[in-house]
Amino acid sequence: MADRADRPRALIQLRDISRVYGVGEAEVRALDQVNLDIDKGEFVAIMGPSGSGKSTALNVIGCLDVPTAGHYMFNGVEVAHLTPDQRALLRRNYLGFIFQGYNLLARTSALQNVELPLIYKGMGRTERHAAATNALAKVGLAHRAHHDPSELSGGQQQRVAIARALAGNPEVILADEPTGNLDTKLSAEIMEVLQALNHDEGLTIVMVTHETQMAKFARRLIWMVDGRIERDGLTATVA
């Protein structure tokens, strides 16, 4: 990307981040001195071949994994200095997650699925219900709030998963292959939902995908190879 020296501090800053698994001949360097800034309000797609480190990078940003070396700053706070409980609070209060699998409870309504993580935030029943209802409305599913997952299409189930991520009012949405289980038409619909949330709500979105057509919905594309960032730029300019 262009020089950021004259810009405000980035929301997410990775400095010389490495993540190594195993030792000796079994060592795998999933991330190798990665440097990355993501500003508030960006929509970033991360791509790369299998084993490139894209999911590991997302896991580090989401505090689901801890780097072996380097510094990770979230909104100016050094994440490495946080205790496990503090990292859990960061995830709960500032991050929302969307995965390839919808991870919905089977015999529980869409509304109840969206409300579930709000229970762990200590939110009261009335406030929880209002937040979940509002989140479902944002993804166009207010009319399906009382339907179980078995009564919803794959695309609708992923919308519920997006609403669940939104309900806690996160700073950042982290999406790992969010369209991996969907056909092309439904995939495009899900990406349009994410694009609208970024554009209309100013939500920061970081998405891992292997689908070039889905990456085009993001404004910025990062291409990773062998644990390093090989290319980084506007989606239209990074092939």
C-alpha angles and dihedrals in degrees: 000000000000120000109290097192092109095046130092117267112289119248091230122033125179116187120189091330116183129176117193126184124195128000138256115356090353093058116127118190100205092172122026116195096315119189117193139156122195118187126214110272097023124135106212128182120200117203138170143127122293110292093021093124099250096127091042089054090051091048091052091049089048093050089240089119134028122227120241091221140000135048130288116193120189112192089337096311119118103234093199089065092058122098118237089259091051091049088051089053090050090053092046098046106031109024134063122194132210121183137188090253111060094223094205123159106252104221096036126094123250089251093052091048090055092046095051100085090045089065088064089052088060094245117162121245097255094046091044092052092049093049093048093047091050092049092051090050090054091058094043097253104109089115092056097048095118098045122105120234091256088063093052132078121242090259092050091049090054089050088055089051090051090049089051089054091047099046095079091056095240127193092223136027114210113198122188110196092325093178098040094110097043137085121246096267095048091042090057090049091053091048090051089054091051092045091052092049089052094046101038102031098032089234117168110232128189113185134183114207140156093203115095093200091056093046089058089071088067121077096221129042127200117193117202130195127177094349096310135099106250099175134012126178148098111327093244092056102042113078 
